[in-house]
Amino acid sequence: MSTFSSVDAFDAAIADMPAPDETAMASARNRQSQLTKPPGSLGRLEEIAIFMAGWQGHERPRLERGRAVVFAGNHGVTARGVSAFPPEVTHQMVANFEAGGAAINALCAAAGLDLQVLALELDRPTADFTSAPAMTESECLAALSSGAAMVEAGLDLLVPGEMGIGNTTAAAALCAKALGGGAGEWVGPGTGLDPAGVARKIGVIEAALVFHQVAPSTPFETLRRLGGREIAAMAGAIVRARQLRVPVLLDGFICCAAIAPIFAAEPAIVDHCLAGHCSAEPGHKRLLERFGLAPLLTLGMRLGEGSGAAVAAQIVRSALAAHNQMATFAEAGVAAGV
């Protein structure tokens, strides 16, 4: 049976999310206090180790089974001229991922992450959401479940990524619908639109918001009306990760926008998430501020694919290395309080 076999099943999953293991977090904090360093001197590395301990349920968390998944989908709204590239590029980039030639392939190899790619009906784009819901109920449930199926018990970290021409338009629409603010507050150049293209993109999103303004504002309805298959799949993967207590390292604007409708209803959805980086796409900074998440990196990246989060995974590895491998004051024979 599908993980999210019905809308009720999806709603129940986000209404009953497990919390971190407070005992494991307390043990991790205690270990940090005994390591051969002044308290707090490793800054956010200490916080990351404690965060990972809470979700893995161990005083000494690990990163042996880290998985990145690139979800790919095509969007009918691209017919409105919202992207600098044609939808065919989605197909071409999926082939590049599978051949090992993309940035995410190289970055996952460097970070020691397993990489999987899931293409979602690329030959059947979602509907143009300015005149219809992007997906039917069954299509959205299928995408959510496909994403959830990529997450299994025993993973130490999940890095969701995406590929889909036109998906910054869907992401901006999701944020505007779920979190408020005009389309212009969430729209950016995406893959390289000029000012006229950005203005056109804003107009398209404004038309979509008008068309869907009386629709229910539940997370599911917002995702199915204004999202895409790859965006819904990321949302499904992140919710499933929460059910299994797998910590998530979020990527850029589109990845974060996938859970914006859930956050609007259940802000605790971000509690098992770290923000890997802050994208150069302008809406991402605003979105992370709403989530209350401080990015680990700000490198001017805007590629997607999970690339920024894959780089940040190496910071997580460093945090766990220090936490697990440093000697305590007692072990090193060093007087506490140095």
DAKANOR-V981614 format. One record per residue. N is the residue number from 1. SS is DSSP state (2 for helix, 1 for strand, 0 for the rest). Layout:
BEGIN
[[N/SS] [N/SS]]
END
This chain:
BEGIN
[[1/0] [2/0] [3/0] [4/0] [5/0] [6/0] [7/2] [8/2] [9/2] [10/2] [11/2] [12/2] [13/2] [14/2] [15/2] [16/0] [17/0] [18/0] [19/0] [20/0] [21/0] [22/2] [23/2] [24/2] [25/2] [26/2] [27/2] [28/2] [29/2] [30/2] [31/2] [32/2] [33/2] [34/2] [35/1] [36/0] [37/0] [38/0] [39/0] [40/0] [41/0] [42/0] [43/0] [44/2] [45/2] [46/2] [47/2] [48/2] [49/2] [50/2] [51/2] [52/2] [53/2] [54/2] [55/2] [56/2] [57/0] [58/0] [59/0] [60/0] [61/0] [62/0] [63/0] [64/0] [65/0] [66/1] [67/1] [68/1] [69/1] [70/1] [71/1] [72/1] [73/0] [74/0] [75/0] [76/2] [77/2] [78/2] [79/2] [80/2] [81/0] [82/0] [83/0] [84/0] [85/0] [86/0] [87/0] [88/2] [89/2] [90/2] [91/2] [92/2] [93/2] [94/2] [95/2] [96/2] [97/2] [98/2] [99/2] [100/0] [101/0] [102/0] [103/2] [104/2] [105/2] [106/2] [107/2] [108/2] [109/2] [110/2] [111/2] [112/0] [113/0] [114/1] [115/1] [116/1] [117/1] [118/1] [119/1] [120/0] [121/0] [122/0] [123/0] [124/0] [125/0] [126/0] [127/0] [128/0] [129/0] [130/0] [131/0] [132/0] [133/0] [134/0] [135/0] [136/0] [137/2] [138/2] [139/2] [140/2] [141/2] [142/2] [143/2] [144/2] [145/2] [146/2] [147/2] [148/2] [149/0] [150/0] [151/0] [152/0] [153/0] [154/0] [155/0] [156/0] [157/1] [158/1] [159/1] [160/1] [161/1] [162/1] [163/1] [164/0] [165/0] [166/0] [167/2] [168/2] [169/2] [170/2] [171/2] [172/2] [173/2] [174/2] [175/2] [176/2] [177/2] [178/2] [179/2] [180/0] [181/0] [182/0] [183/2] [184/2] [185/2] [186/0] [187/0] [188/0] [189/0] [190/0] [191/0] [192/0] [193/0] [194/0] [195/2] [196/2] [197/2] [198/2] [199/2] [200/2] [201/2] [202/2] [203/2] [204/2] [205/2] [206/2] [207/2] [208/2] [209/2] [210/2] [211/2] [212/0] [213/0] [214/0] [215/0] [216/0] [217/0] [218/0] [219/2] [220/2] [221/2] [222/2] [223/2] [224/2] [225/2] [226/2] [227/0] [228/0] [229/2] [230/2] [231/2] [232/2] [233/2] [234/2] [235/2] [236/2] [237/2] [238/2] [239/2] [240/2] [241/2] [242/2] [243/2] [244/0] [245/0] [246/0] [247/0] [248/1] [249/1] [250/1] [251/0] [252/0] [253/2] [254/2] [255/2] [256/2] [257/2] [258/0] [259/0] [260/2] [261/2] [262/2] [263/2] [264/2] [265/2] [266/0] [267/2] [268/2] [269/2] [270/2] [271/2] [272/2] [273/1] [274/1] [275/1] [276/0] [277/1] [278/0] [279/0] [280/0] [281/0] [282/2] [283/2] [284/2] [285/2] [286/2] [287/2] [288/2] [289/2] [290/2] [291/2] [292/0] [293/0] [294/0] [295/0] [296/0] [297/1] [298/0] [299/0] [300/0] [301/0] [302/0] [303/0] [304/0] [305/0] [306/0] [307/2] [308/2] [309/2] [310/2] [311/2] [312/2] [313/2] [314/2] [315/2] [316/2] [317/2] [318/2] [319/2] [320/2] [321/2] [322/2] [323/2] [324/2] [325/2] [326/0] [327/0] [328/1] [329/2] [330/2] [331/2] [332/2] [333/0] [334/0] [335/0] [336/0] [337/0] [338/0]]
END
